[in-house]
Amino acid sequence: MKINKLLVGLMMSVTLVAGAAQAAELSIVSGDTGNGLAFLRSQLDKFEAETGNTVTVVPMPSSTSDQFGQYKLWLAAGNADIDVYQTDVIWAPQLADQFLDLTDAAKDVVGNHFPSIIESQTVDGKLVALPAFTDAPALFYRKDLLEKYNKEVPTTWAEMTATAQEIMDGERTAGNPEMYGFVFQGNAYEGLTCNALEWVKSFGGGQIVEADGTISINNPQAAAAIDMAATWIGTISPEGNLAYQEEESRGVWQLGNSVFMRNWPYAYALGNSDDSPVKGLFDVAPLPAGEGEGAGSAATLGGWNVAVSKYSPDPEEAIKLALFLSSPEVQKERAINQSNLPTIPSLYEDADVLAASPFMANWKAIFEQAVPRPSAPTKIKYNEVSSLFWSAVHSTLSGNGTAAENLEGLEADLADLKGDAW
């Protein structure tokens, strides 16, 4: 009997040692602060309990530009201390060579996500990151003012412009000289690239640089779209809109001084906060369509993903962590607790999600028109491409040349940047 007990004890010890040997010590970077970091930790605790692995969070600056710079330094040095990276949607092509291909590991789950999001994280046929949550902008509109003036929610930019002008004029006559028709992100930065891509795409003018690397921006539809936007400055949009980013636009809107606004989902919850003058007075709709052949609504794709470093000492366990953080279960909890938008269409019909964040039901149709920025074809040159694009657009909005003139110059600059290939 004693021998049997001894054998059992030895076998248990071997099992425990083997289990301990299989457990991995993983690390993930996070620029989250406050509740975001606490939420991530709560999910990592669950992963640890399920797998026996441990996961350390390596804090990062909240600035995405600073994060990207640090990522490039670490990855270029072959840093094996970081297993999983959280990545912005436009970083995939620039960091693809440093991340593992997740195509095979995720083959059974990629179909759960919006196709455009999977496309945005696929570089040269290699799936370099899995979606964690997403973002796409919408047209915010004052439903009380549309009702007051007996107007429908506009479905084209021309309708939006006319409705904005009529209601702005009416409200100013009624005693609000601060009222404008439309605010958006017009400063010379990445946000203007997003706005202008939506205008251009909605007019059938392409995506600046197409998926095959072709420079397509110098065309009549694109010029018409940007010239249209230039007419807004000083009419339905304030002159100051040329310096607006997201928060400046939201500030005007949330004070009740704009009929329409283009912005991201975060502005919805803030607009309905208890101290907001527009609480309960607005709703959202897909961004308007342009005119002509190929016209339709277009919303720039945003969001965050999880990627696995090719220098990870425990790639299999790191991939498990990436799959876990992108899973329907974690995305559902993120939607309920953090109001982050899922990348899985079915969650937009989930009763628990809609009870916690009813506004999410409005975003499903918006994501179905989501368009990625041309980071995949332009790879490491995307930042320069975007800068050249927003500069040309900002010049047009500012009255420095027509869109046709500025897009012709942009095409030449992009051709120089491209050289023989991106």
DRENDO-1510 file (C-alpha; in Angstrom, 1 decimal, always signed):
<recs>
REC; n; res; u; v; w
REC; 1; MET; +0.0; +0.0; +0.0 .
REC; 2; LYS; +2.8; +2.4; +0.9 .
REC; 3; ILE; +4.5; +1.6; -2.4 .
REC; 4; ASN; +1.3; +2.3; -4.3 .
REC; 5; LYS; +0.9; +5.7; -2.4 .
REC; 6; LEU; +4.5; +6.5; -3.2 .
REC; 7; LEU; +3.9; +5.7; -6.9 .
REC; 8; VAL; +0.8; +7.9; -7.0 .
REC; 9; GLY; +2.6; +10.7; -5.3 .
REC; 10; LEU; +5.5; +10.5; -7.8 .
REC; 11; MET; +3.1; +10.5; -10.7 .
REC; 12; MET; +1.2; +13.5; -9.4 .
REC; 13; SER; +4.6; +15.3; -8.9 .
REC; 14; VAL; +5.6; +14.6; -12.5 .
REC; 15; THR; +2.2; +15.8; -13.7 .
REC; 16; LEU; +2.5; +19.1; -11.7 .
REC; 17; VAL; +6.0; +19.7; -13.0 .
REC; 18; ALA; +4.9; +19.0; -16.6 .
REC; 19; GLY; +2.0; +21.4; -16.2 .
REC; 20; ALA; +4.2; +24.0; -14.7 .
REC; 21; ALA; +6.7; +23.6; -17.6 .
REC; 22; GLN; +3.9; +24.2; -20.1 .
REC; 23; ALA; +2.7; +27.4; -18.5 .
REC; 24; ALA; +3.9; +30.5; -20.3 .
REC; 25; GLU; +4.8; +33.9; -19.0 .
REC; 26; LEU; +3.4; +36.3; -21.5 .
REC; 27; SER; +3.4; +40.1; -21.8 .
REC; 28; ILE; +1.1; +42.5; -23.7 .
REC; 29; VAL; +1.5; +46.2; -24.2 .
REC; 30; SER; -1.3; +48.6; -23.4 .
REC; 31; GLY; -1.8; +52.3; -23.7 .
REC; 32; ASP; -5.2; +52.1; -22.0 .
REC; 33; THR; -5.8; +54.2; -18.9 .
REC; 34; GLY; -8.4; +54.2; -16.1 .
REC; 35; ASN; -11.2; +51.8; -16.8 .
REC; 36; GLY; -9.7; +50.5; -20.0 .
REC; 37; LEU; -6.7; +49.2; -18.3 .
REC; 38; ALA; -8.8; +47.7; -15.5 .
REC; 39; PHE; -11.0; +46.0; -18.1 .
REC; 40; LEU; -8.0; +44.5; -19.9 .
REC; 41; ARG; -6.7; +43.2; -16.6 .
REC; 42; SER; -10.0; +41.6; -15.7 .
REC; 43; GLN; -10.0; +39.7; -19.0 .
REC; 44; LEU; -6.3; +38.7; -18.6 .
REC; 45; ASP; -7.2; +37.3; -15.2 .
REC; 46; LYS; -9.8; +35.0; -16.9 .
REC; 47; PHE; -7.3; +33.9; -19.5 .
REC; 48; GLU; -4.8; +33.1; -16.8 .
REC; 49; ALA; -7.4; +31.0; -14.9 .
REC; 50; GLU; -8.3; +29.1; -18.1 .
REC; 51; THR; -4.8; +28.4; -19.3 .
REC; 52; GLY; -2.5; +28.5; -16.3 .
REC; 53; ASN; -0.4; +31.1; -18.1 .
REC; 54; THR; +0.5; +34.4; -16.6 .
REC; 55; VAL; +0.2; +37.7; -18.5 .
REC; 56; THR; +2.0; +41.0; -17.6 .
REC; 57; VAL; +0.7; +44.3; -18.9 .
REC; 58; VAL; +3.5; +46.6; -20.1 .
REC; 59; PRO; +2.2; +50.2; -19.9 .
REC; 60; MET; +2.5; +52.5; -22.9 .
REC; 61; PRO; +1.9; +56.2; -23.5 .
REC; 62; SER; -1.7; +57.0; -24.4 .
REC; 63; SER; -0.5; +58.8; -27.5 .
REC; 64; THR; -0.8; +56.4; -30.4 .
REC; 65; SER; +2.0; +58.2; -32.2 .
REC; 66; ASP; +4.3; +57.6; -29.2 .
REC; 67; GLN; +3.1; +53.9; -29.1 .
REC; 68; PHE; +3.9; +53.4; -32.7 .
REC; 69; GLY; +7.4; +54.8; -32.3 .
REC; 70; GLN; +8.1; +52.6; -29.4 .
REC; 71; TYR; +6.8; +49.5; -31.2 .
REC; 72; LYS; +9.1; +50.2; -34.2 .
REC; 73; LEU; +12.1; +50.5; -31.9 .
REC; 74; TRP; +11.3; +47.3; -30.0 .
REC; 75; LEU; +10.5; +45.2; -33.1 .
REC; 76; ALA; +13.5; +46.5; -35.0 .
REC; 77; ALA; +15.7; +45.3; -32.2 .
REC; 78; GLY; +14.1; +41.9; -32.1 .
REC; 79; ASN; +12.8; +42.4; -28.6 .
REC; 80; ALA; +11.6; +39.1; -27.1 .
REC; 81; ASP; +10.1; +40.7; -24.0 .
REC; 82; ILE; +6.8; +41.6; -25.6 .
REC; 83; ASP; +4.6; +38.8; -26.9 .
REC; 84; VAL; +1.4; +40.5; -27.9 .
REC; 85; TYR; +0.9; +44.1; -29.3 .
REC; 86; GLN; -2.3; +46.1; -29.4 .
REC; 87; THR; -2.3; +47.8; -32.8 .
REC; 88; ASP; -4.1; +50.6; -34.6 .
REC; 89; VAL; -6.0; +49.5; -37.7 .
REC; 90; ILE; -3.6; +51.4; -40.0 .
REC; 91; TRP; -0.4; +49.9; -38.6 .
REC; 92; ALA; -0.7; +46.4; -40.0 .
REC; 93; PRO; +1.2; +47.0; -43.3 .
REC; 94; GLN; +4.0; +49.0; -41.6 .
REC; 95; LEU; +4.7; +46.3; -39.0 .
REC; 96; ALA; +3.6; +43.2; -40.9 .
REC; 97; ASP; +7.1; +41.8; -41.2 .
REC; 98; GLN; +7.5; +41.7; -37.5 .
REC; 99; PHE; +4.3; +39.9; -36.7 .
REC; 100; LEU; +3.3; +36.2; -37.0 .
REC; 101; ASP; +0.9; +35.1; -39.7 .
REC; 102; LEU; -2.4; +34.2; -37.9 .
REC; 103; THR; -4.2; +33.0; -41.0 .
REC; 104; ASP; -4.1; +29.3; -40.1 .
REC; 105; ALA; -4.7; +29.9; -36.3 .
REC; 106; ALA; -7.8; +32.0; -37.0 .
REC; 107; LYS; -9.2; +30.1; -40.0 .
REC; 108; ASP; -12.3; +29.0; -38.0 .
REC; 109; VAL; -13.1; +32.5; -36.6 .
REC; 110; VAL; -12.3; +35.1; -39.3 .
REC; 111; GLY; -15.7; +34.6; -40.8 .
REC; 112; ASN; -17.3; +36.0; -37.6 .
REC; 113; HIS; -15.8; +39.5; -38.2 .
REC; 114; PHE; -16.7; +42.3; -40.6 .
REC; 115; PRO; -14.9; +41.4; -43.8 .
REC; 116; SER; -13.5; +45.0; -44.2 .
REC; 117; ILE; -11.8; +44.7; -40.9 .
REC; 118; ILE; -10.1; +41.4; -41.7 .
REC; 119; GLU; -9.1; +42.9; -45.0 .
REC; 120; SER; -7.5; +45.9; -43.2 .
REC; 121; GLN; -5.3; +43.5; -41.2 .
REC; 122; THR; -4.3; +41.3; -44.1 .
REC; 123; VAL; -1.0; +42.2; -45.8 .
REC; 124; ASP; +0.2; +40.2; -48.9 .
REC; 125; GLY; -2.1; +37.4; -47.9 .
REC; 126; LYS; -0.9; +37.3; -44.3 .
REC; 127; LEU; -3.3; +38.0; -41.4 .
REC; 128; VAL; -1.1; +40.0; -39.1 .
REC; 129; ALA; -3.6; +40.9; -36.4 .
REC; 130; LEU; -7.0; +39.9; -35.0 .
REC; 131; PRO; -9.7; +42.5; -34.4 .
REC; 132; ALA; -10.4; +43.5; -30.8 .
REC; 133; PHE; -12.8; +46.4; -31.4 .
REC; 134; THR; -13.6; +48.8; -34.2 .
REC; 135; ASP; -14.6; +52.3; -35.0 .
REC; 136; ALA; -16.4; +54.0; -37.9 .
REC; 137; PRO; -17.9; +57.5; -38.1 .
REC; 138; ALA; -21.5; +58.5; -38.6 .
REC; 139; LEU; -23.6; +61.6; -39.4 .
REC; 140; PHE; -24.9; +63.0; -36.1 .
REC; 141; TYR; -28.1; +65.0; -36.6 .
REC; 142; ARG; -30.4; +67.0; -34.5 .
REC; 143; LYS; -33.7; +65.1; -34.7 .
REC; 144; ASP; -35.6; +67.9; -32.9 .
REC; 145; LEU; -34.5; +70.5; -35.5 .
REC; 146; LEU; -35.3; +68.2; -38.5 .
REC; 147; GLU; -38.7; +67.7; -37.1 .
REC; 148; LYS; -39.1; +71.4; -36.4 .
REC; 149; TYR; -38.3; +72.2; -40.1 .
REC; 150; ASN; -40.1; +69.1; -41.5 .
REC; 151; LYS; -36.9; +67.7; -43.0 .
REC; 152; GLU; -35.9; +64.1; -43.6 .
REC; 153; VAL; -32.5; +62.7; -42.6 .
REC; 154; PRO; -30.3; +63.5; -45.6 .
REC; 155; THR; -29.0; +60.6; -47.6 .
REC; 156; THR; -26.8; +62.6; -50.0 .
REC; 157; TRP; -24.2; +65.4; -49.4 .
REC; 158; ALA; -26.3; +67.8; -51.5 .
REC; 159; GLU; -29.3; +67.1; -49.3 .
REC; 160; MET; -27.3; +67.6; -46.2 .
REC; 161; THR; -25.8; +70.9; -47.5 .
REC; 162; ALA; -29.3; +72.3; -48.4 .
REC; 163; THR; -30.9; +71.1; -45.1 .
REC; 164; ALA; -28.0; +72.5; -43.0 .
REC; 165; GLN; -28.2; +75.9; -44.7 .
REC; 166; GLU; -32.0; +76.2; -44.3 .
REC; 167; ILE; -32.1; +75.2; -40.6 .
REC; 168; MET; -29.0; +77.3; -39.8 .
REC; 169; ASP; -30.6; +80.3; -41.3 .
REC; 170; GLY; -33.9; +79.7; -39.6 .
REC; 171; GLU; -32.2; +79.2; -36.1 .
REC; 172; ARG; -30.1; +82.3; -36.5 .
REC; 173; THR; -33.2; +84.3; -37.4 .
REC; 174; ALA; -34.9; +82.8; -34.4 .
REC; 175; GLY; -32.1; +84.2; -32.1 .
REC; 176; ASN; -29.1; +81.8; -32.1 .
REC; 177; PRO; -26.3; +83.6; -34.0 .
REC; 178; GLU; -23.9; +80.8; -33.0 .
REC; 179; MET; -25.7; +78.1; -35.0 .
REC; 180; TYR; -24.0; +76.4; -37.9 .
REC; 181; GLY; -25.1; +73.7; -40.3 .
REC; 182; PHE; -22.3; +71.2; -40.2 .
REC; 183; VAL; -19.0; +70.6; -38.3 .
REC; 184; PHE; -16.3; +68.0; -39.2 .
REC; 185; GLN; -12.6; +67.5; -38.7 .
REC; 186; GLY; -10.9; +70.0; -41.1 .
REC; 187; ASN; -7.5; +70.4; -39.5 .
REC; 188; ALA; -4.4; +69.2; -41.5 .
REC; 189; TYR; -3.9; +65.8; -39.8 .
REC; 190; GLU; -4.9; +62.2; -40.1 .
REC; 191; GLY; -8.5; +63.1; -39.2 .
REC; 192; LEU; -8.8; +65.1; -42.4 .
REC; 193; THR; -7.6; +62.1; -44.4 .
REC; 194; CYS; -10.5; +60.1; -42.9 .
REC; 195; ASN; -13.1; +62.8; -43.7 .
REC; 196; ALA; -11.8; +63.5; -47.2 .
REC; 197; LEU; -11.5; +59.8; -48.1 .
REC; 198; GLU; -15.2; +59.5; -47.2 .
REC; 199; TRP; -16.1; +62.4; -49.5 .
REC; 200; VAL; -14.0; +61.0; -52.4 .
REC; 201; LYS; -15.2; +57.4; -52.0 .
REC; 202; SER; -18.8; +58.5; -51.7 .
REC; 203; PHE; -18.5; +60.2; -55.1 .
REC; 204; GLY; -17.1; +57.1; -56.7 .
REC; 205; GLY; -13.6; +58.7; -56.7 .
REC; 206; GLY; -11.7; +55.7; -55.3 .
REC; 207; GLN; -9.5; +55.3; -52.3 .
REC; 208; ILE; -6.5; +57.6; -53.1 .
REC; 209; VAL; -4.3; +54.6; -53.8 .
REC; 210; GLU; -6.0; +51.4; -54.9 .
REC; 211; ALA; -5.5; +47.9; -53.5 .
REC; 212; ASP; -3.1; +47.1; -56.4 .
REC; 213; GLY; -1.0; +50.2; -55.7 .
REC; 214; THR; -2.4; +52.3; -58.5 .
REC; 215; ILE; -2.5; +56.1; -57.7 .
REC; 216; SER; -6.2; +56.9; -58.4 .
REC; 217; ILE; -6.8; +60.2; -56.6 .
REC; 218; ASN; -6.5; +62.6; -59.6 .
REC; 219; ASN; -10.0; +62.1; -61.1 .
REC; 220; PRO; -13.0; +64.3; -61.7 .
REC; 221; GLN; -15.2; +62.6; -59.0 .
REC; 222; ALA; -12.6; +63.1; -56.3 .
REC; 223; ALA; -12.2; +66.8; -57.4 .
REC; 224; ALA; -15.9; +67.3; -57.3 .
REC; 225; ALA; -16.1; +65.8; -53.8 .
REC; 226; ILE; -13.4; +68.0; -52.4 .
REC; 227; ASP; -14.7; +71.2; -54.1 .
REC; 228; MET; -18.1; +70.4; -52.6 .
REC; 229; ALA; -16.5; +70.4; -49.1 .
REC; 230; ALA; -14.7; +73.6; -49.8 .
REC; 231; THR; -18.0; +75.3; -50.2 .
REC; 232; TRP; -19.0; +74.5; -46.7 .
REC; 233; ILE; -16.2; +76.6; -45.1 .
REC; 234; GLY; -17.6; +80.0; -44.2 .
REC; 235; THR; -21.2; +79.0; -45.1 .
REC; 236; ILE; -22.6; +76.0; -43.2 .
REC; 237; SER; -19.3; +75.4; -41.4 .
REC; 238; PRO; -17.4; +78.1; -39.5 .
REC; 239; GLU; -14.0; +79.4; -40.8 .
REC; 240; GLY; -12.5; +77.9; -37.7 .
REC; 241; ASN; -13.5; +74.4; -38.9 .
REC; 242; LEU; -10.2; +74.4; -40.8 .
REC; 243; ALA; -8.5; +73.9; -37.4 .
REC; 244; TYR; -11.0; +71.5; -35.9 .
REC; 245; GLN; -10.1; +68.0; -34.8 .
REC; 246; GLU; -12.6; +65.6; -33.1 .
REC; 247; GLU; -13.0; +67.4; -29.8 .
REC; 248; GLU; -13.4; +70.9; -31.4 .
REC; 249; SER; -16.2; +69.6; -33.6 .
REC; 250; ARG; -17.8; +67.9; -30.6 .
REC; 251; GLY; -17.6; +71.0; -28.6 .
REC; 252; VAL; -19.6; +73.1; -31.1 .
REC; 253; TRP; -22.1; +70.2; -31.6 .
REC; 254; GLN; -22.6; +69.4; -27.9 .
REC; 255; LEU; -23.3; +73.0; -27.0 .
REC; 256; GLY; -26.2; +72.8; -29.4 .
REC; 257; ASN; -24.7; +75.0; -32.1 .
REC; 258; SER; -24.7; +72.7; -35.1 .
REC; 259; VAL; -27.4; +70.8; -37.0 .
REC; 260; PHE; -25.1; +68.0; -38.3 .
REC; 261; MET; -21.7; +66.6; -37.3 .
REC; 262; ARG; -19.4; +64.0; -38.6 .
REC; 263; ASN; -17.7; +62.2; -35.8 .
REC; 264; TRP; -16.8; +58.8; -34.2 .
REC; 265; PRO; -19.0; +56.7; -31.8 .
REC; 266; TYR; -17.4; +58.1; -28.7 .
REC; 267; ALA; -19.3; +61.3; -29.2 .
REC; 268; TYR; -22.6; +59.6; -28.9 .
REC; 269; ALA; -22.3; +58.6; -25.3 .
REC; 270; LEU; -20.8; +62.0; -24.4 .
REC; 271; GLY; -23.6; +63.8; -26.2 .
REC; 272; ASN; -26.2; +61.9; -24.1 .
REC; 273; SER; -24.4; +62.6; -20.8 .
REC; 274; ASP; -26.5; +64.2; -18.1 .
REC; 275; ASP; -24.8; +67.6; -18.5 .
REC; 276; SER; -25.1; +67.7; -22.3 .
REC; 277; PRO; -27.4; +70.4; -23.8 .
REC; 278; VAL; -28.2; +68.0; -26.7 .
REC; 279; LYS; -29.0; +65.0; -24.5 .
REC; 280; GLY; -31.9; +63.1; -26.1 .
REC; 281; LEU; -32.1; +65.5; -29.0 .
REC; 282; PHE; -30.0; +63.7; -31.6 .
REC; 283; ASP; -29.5; +60.5; -33.5 .
REC; 284; VAL; -27.0; +59.1; -36.0 .
REC; 285; ALA; -27.2; +57.8; -39.6 .
REC; 286; PRO; -24.8; +56.6; -42.2 .
REC; 287; LEU; -22.7; +59.3; -43.8 .
REC; 288; PRO; -24.3; +60.8; -47.0 .
REC; 289; ALA; -23.6; +59.6; -50.5 .
REC; 290; GLY; -22.2; +61.7; -53.3 .
REC; 291; GLU; -23.4; +61.9; -56.8 .
REC; 292; GLY; -22.7; +60.2; -60.1 .
REC; 293; GLU; -21.6; +56.7; -61.1 .
REC; 294; GLY; -20.2; +54.6; -58.2 .
REC; 295; ALA; -21.6; +57.0; -55.5 .
REC; 296; GLY; -22.6; +55.7; -52.1 .
REC; 297; SER; -22.1; +56.1; -48.4 .
REC; 298; ALA; -18.6; +55.6; -47.1 .
REC; 299; ALA; -17.2; +55.6; -43.6 .
REC; 300; THR; -13.5; +55.3; -42.8 .
REC; 301; LEU; -12.5; +52.2; -40.8 .
REC; 302; GLY; -10.9; +52.7; -37.4 .
REC; 303; GLY; -10.3; +50.4; -34.5 .
REC; 304; TRP; -7.8; +48.3; -32.6 .
REC; 305; ASN; -6.4; +44.8; -33.0 .
REC; 306; VAL; -4.0; +42.3; -31.3 .
REC; 307; ALA; -0.9; +41.0; -33.0 .
REC; 308; VAL; +1.7; +38.5; -32.0 .
REC; 309; SER; +5.4; +39.3; -32.2 .
REC; 310; LYS; +7.5; +36.9; -34.3 .
REC; 311; TYR; +10.1; +37.2; -31.5 .
REC; 312; SER; +7.8; +35.8; -28.8 .
REC; 313; PRO; +9.5; +32.9; -27.0 .
REC; 314; ASP; +6.0; +31.3; -26.6 .
REC; 315; PRO; +4.3; +31.9; -29.9 .
REC; 316; GLU; +1.6; +29.2; -29.5 .
REC; 317; GLU; +0.5; +30.6; -26.1 .
REC; 318; ALA; +0.7; +34.1; -27.4 .
REC; 319; ILE; -1.6; +33.2; -30.3 .
REC; 320; LYS; -4.0; +31.8; -27.8 .
REC; 321; LEU; -4.0; +35.1; -26.0 .
REC; 322; ALA; -4.7; +37.0; -29.2 .
REC; 323; LEU; -7.6; +34.7; -30.1 .
REC; 324; PHE; -9.0; +35.1; -26.6 .
REC; 325; LEU; -8.9; +38.9; -26.7 .
REC; 326; SER; -10.6; +38.9; -30.1 .
REC; 327; SER; -13.3; +36.4; -29.1 .
REC; 328; PRO; -17.0; +37.0; -29.1 .
REC; 329; GLU; -17.1; +36.6; -25.3 .
REC; 330; VAL; -14.5; +39.3; -24.6 .
REC; 331; GLN; -15.9; +41.6; -27.3 .
REC; 332; LYS; -19.3; +41.3; -25.7 .
REC; 333; GLU; -18.0; +42.2; -22.3 .
REC; 334; ARG; -16.0; +45.1; -23.8 .
REC; 335; ALA; -19.2; +46.4; -25.6 .
REC; 336; ILE; -21.2; +46.2; -22.4 .
REC; 337; ASN; -18.6; +47.6; -20.0 .
REC; 338; GLN; -16.5; +49.9; -22.2 .
REC; 339; SER; -18.9; +50.8; -25.0 .
REC; 340; ASN; -16.3; +49.7; -27.5 .
REC; 341; LEU; -17.8; +48.7; -30.8 .
REC; 342; PRO; -17.5; +45.0; -31.7 .
REC; 343; THR; -16.0; +43.7; -34.9 .
REC; 344; ILE; -18.6; +40.8; -34.9 .
REC; 345; PRO; -21.9; +41.7; -36.6 .
REC; 346; SER; -24.0; +39.3; -34.5 .
REC; 347; LEU; -23.2; +41.3; -31.3 .
REC; 348; TYR; -25.0; +44.3; -32.7 .
REC; 349; GLU; -28.2; +42.3; -32.2 .
REC; 350; ASP; -27.3; +40.9; -28.8 .
REC; 351; ALA; -29.9; +41.8; -26.2 .
REC; 352; ASP; -27.4; +42.3; -23.4 .
REC; 353; VAL; -25.2; +44.6; -25.6 .
REC; 354; LEU; -28.1; +46.6; -26.8 .
REC; 355; ALA; -29.5; +47.0; -23.2 .
REC; 356; ALA; -26.2; +48.4; -22.0 .
REC; 357; SER; -25.4; +50.4; -25.2 .
REC; 358; PRO; -28.5; +50.9; -27.3 .
REC; 359; PHE; -26.8; +53.2; -29.7 .
REC; 360; MET; -24.7; +50.3; -31.1 .
REC; 361; ALA; -27.7; +49.1; -33.1 .
REC; 362; ASN; -27.3; +52.2; -35.3 .
REC; 363; TRP; -23.7; +51.3; -36.2 .
REC; 364; LYS; -24.2; +48.0; -38.0 .
REC; 365; ALA; -25.3; +49.6; -41.2 .
REC; 366; ILE; -22.5; +52.1; -40.9 .
REC; 367; PHE; -19.8; +49.4; -40.7 .
REC; 368; GLU; -21.3; +47.7; -43.7 .
REC; 369; GLN; -20.0; +50.7; -45.7 .
REC; 370; ALA; -16.7; +50.9; -43.9 .
REC; 371; VAL; -13.7; +51.7; -46.2 .
REC; 372; PRO; -10.1; +51.1; -45.2 .
REC; 373; ARG; -7.4; +53.8; -45.6 .
REC; 374; PRO; -4.8; +52.8; -48.2 .
REC; 375; SER; -2.3; +51.6; -45.7 .
REC; 376; ALA; -2.2; +48.1; -47.1 .
REC; 377; PRO; -0.9; +49.0; -50.6 .
REC; 378; THR; +1.4; +51.8; -49.5 .
REC; 379; LYS; +2.9; +49.8; -46.6 .
REC; 380; ILE; +5.7; +51.7; -44.8 .
REC; 381; LYS; +5.0; +54.9; -46.8 .
REC; 382; TYR; +1.4; +55.3; -45.7 .
REC; 383; ASN; +2.2; +58.1; -43.2 .
REC; 384; GLU; +3.8; +60.1; -46.0 .
REC; 385; VAL; +0.9; +59.3; -48.4 .
REC; 386; SER; -1.6; +60.5; -45.8 .
REC; 387; SER; +0.3; +63.7; -45.1 .
REC; 388; LEU; +0.5; +64.6; -48.7 .
REC; 389; PHE; -3.2; +63.9; -49.2 .
REC; 390; TRP; -4.5; +65.9; -46.2 .
REC; 391; SER; -2.2; +68.8; -47.2 .
REC; 392; ALA; -3.7; +68.9; -50.7 .
REC; 393; VAL; -7.2; +68.7; -49.3 .
REC; 394; HIS; -6.5; +71.4; -46.6 .
REC; 395; SER; -5.2; +73.7; -49.3 .
REC; 396; THR; -8.4; +73.3; -51.3 .
REC; 397; LEU; -10.6; +73.9; -48.2 .
REC; 398; SER; -8.5; +77.0; -47.4 .
REC; 399; GLY; -9.1; +78.5; -50.9 .
REC; 400; ASN; -5.5; +77.9; -52.1 .
REC; 401; GLY; -6.2; +76.4; -55.5 .
REC; 402; THR; -9.0; +74.2; -56.9 .
REC; 403; ALA; -9.3; +70.6; -56.1 .
REC; 404; ALA; -8.3; +69.7; -59.6 .
REC; 405; GLU; -5.1; +71.7; -59.4 .
REC; 406; ASN; -4.2; +70.4; -56.0 .
REC; 407; LEU; -5.0; +66.8; -56.9 .
REC; 408; GLU; -2.8; +67.0; -60.0 .
REC; 409; GLY; +0.1; +68.1; -57.8 .
REC; 410; LEU; -0.7; +65.4; -55.3 .
REC; 411; GLU; -0.6; +62.7; -58.0 .
REC; 412; ALA; +2.9; +63.9; -59.0 .
REC; 413; ASP; +4.1; +63.9; -55.4 .
REC; 414; LEU; +2.7; +60.4; -54.8 .
REC; 415; ALA; +4.3; +59.1; -58.0 .
REC; 416; ASP; +7.7; +60.5; -56.8 .
REC; 417; LEU; +7.1; +58.9; -53.4 .
REC; 418; LYS; +6.1; +55.6; -54.9 .
REC; 419; GLY; +9.1; +55.3; -57.3 .
REC; 420; ASP; +9.2; +51.8; -58.8 .
REC; 421; ALA; +7.0; +50.4; -56.1 .
REC; 422; TRP; +5.5; +51.1; -52.7 .
</recs>
